[in-house]
Amino acid sequence: MSTHSEQIVLGRLLTNNDFIHDVMPLLTPECFKGNDNRRVYRHIIQFQYEDKPFDMFSIADALGDEWISVCGQLVSEATSYGPVSAIEHAKIVSERHRKDLLKEALTAAFVS
């Protein structure tokens, strides 16, 4: 579910820039497990900081032509779920990341 949540967040952001204001306080690029998802989110953030609108085409262009299929898949994945809240899925991604960090810290504490 977490990978789907990542894809839904990114797909929704690529179709509606308004979500970025709600998602950015919840997520850093490190919250994304998928490397492709992390790269797409980094570029979305960069566009936001530069106050440039973004969509699947502008992000794919910034990443390279081969990324159009990745960005298109993100949009397709997000829209196939119907009116899903990007914010709720951002919370899922954030919570999963928090749990992963806690697990890593506990493992390190007990292994040391």
C-alpha positions as CSV (number, residue, x, y, z in Angstrom):
1,M,0.0,0.0,0.0
2,S,2.8,2.4,0.8
3,T,4.2,2.3,-2.8
4,H,0.6,2.9,-4.1
5,S,0.3,5.8,-1.6
6,E,3.5,7.3,-3.0
7,Q,2.3,6.9,-6.5
8,I,-1.1,8.5,-5.6
9,V,0.5,11.5,-3.9
10,L,2.8,12.1,-6.9
11,G,0.1,11.5,-9.5
12,R,-2.2,13.9,-7.7
13,L,0.5,16.5,-7.4
14,L,1.2,16.2,-11.2
15,T,-2.4,16.8,-12.0
16,N,-3.1,19.5,-9.4
17,N,-0.4,21.8,-8.1
18,D,-2.6,23.0,-5.3
19,F,-1.9,19.9,-3.2
20,I,1.7,20.8,-2.8
21,H,1.0,23.3,0.0
22,D,-0.6,20.5,2.1
23,V,1.9,17.8,1.1
24,M,5.2,19.6,1.6
25,P,4.9,20.0,5.3
26,L,4.3,16.2,5.6
27,L,6.9,14.8,3.2
28,T,10.5,15.1,2.4
29,P,12.1,13.3,-0.5
30,E,13.5,10.8,2.0
31,C,10.0,9.7,2.9
32,F,9.7,8.0,-0.5
33,K,11.0,4.4,-0.6
34,G,11.0,4.2,-4.4
35,N,14.0,5.9,-6.0
36,D,12.0,7.0,-9.0
37,N,9.3,8.4,-6.7
38,R,12.0,10.2,-4.7
39,R,13.5,11.8,-7.8
40,V,10.1,13.0,-9.1
41,Y,9.2,14.5,-5.7
42,R,12.6,16.3,-5.6
43,H,11.8,17.9,-8.9
44,I,8.3,18.8,-7.9
45,I,9.7,20.6,-4.8
46,Q,12.3,22.3,-7.0
47,F,9.6,23.6,-9.3
48,Q,7.6,24.8,-6.3
49,Y,10.6,26.7,-4.8
50,E,11.2,28.3,-8.2
51,D,7.5,29.2,-8.2
52,K,7.1,27.4,-11.5
53,P,3.9,25.4,-12.3
54,F,4.5,21.7,-12.9
55,D,2.8,18.8,-14.5
56,M,3.9,15.4,-15.8
57,F,5.4,16.9,-18.9
58,S,7.5,19.6,-17.2
59,I,8.8,17.2,-14.6
60,A,9.5,14.6,-17.2
61,D,11.3,17.2,-19.3
62,A,13.4,18.2,-16.3
63,L,14.3,14.6,-15.6
64,G,14.8,13.5,-19.2
65,D,12.6,12.2,-22.0
66,E,12.6,8.6,-20.8
67,W,10.7,9.9,-17.7
68,I,7.5,10.7,-19.5
69,S,6.4,7.1,-19.1
70,V,7.2,7.1,-15.4
71,C,5.3,10.4,-14.8
72,G,2.4,9.2,-17.0
73,Q,2.2,6.0,-15.0
74,L,2.0,8.1,-11.8
75,V,-0.9,10.1,-13.1
76,S,-2.6,7.0,-14.4
77,E,-2.2,5.2,-11.1
78,A,-3.6,8.2,-9.2
79,T,-6.6,8.8,-11.4
80,S,-7.5,5.1,-11.5
81,Y,-8.3,5.3,-7.8
82,G,-10.9,8.0,-8.3
83,P,-11.2,11.0,-6.0
84,V,-8.6,9.9,-3.5
85,S,-7.2,12.4,-1.1
86,A,-3.5,13.1,-1.8
87,I,-3.2,14.5,1.7
88,E,-4.4,11.2,3.3
89,H,-2.0,9.3,1.3
90,A,0.8,11.7,2.1
91,K,0.0,11.0,5.8
92,I,0.3,7.3,5.1
93,V,3.7,7.8,3.4
94,S,4.9,10.0,6.3
95,E,3.8,7.6,9.0
96,R,5.4,4.7,7.2
97,H,8.7,6.7,7.0
98,R,8.4,7.6,10.7
99,K,8.0,3.9,11.6
100,D,10.9,2.9,9.4
101,L,13.1,5.4,11.2
102,L,12.0,4.2,14.6
103,K,12.7,0.6,13.6
104,E,16.2,1.5,12.4
105,A,16.9,3.4,15.6
106,L,15.8,0.6,17.8
107,T,17.7,-2.0,15.7
108,A,20.8,0.2,16.0
109,A,20.4,0.6,19.7
110,F,20.0,-3.1,20.3
111,V,22.8,-4.2,17.9
112,S,25.4,-1.8,19.4
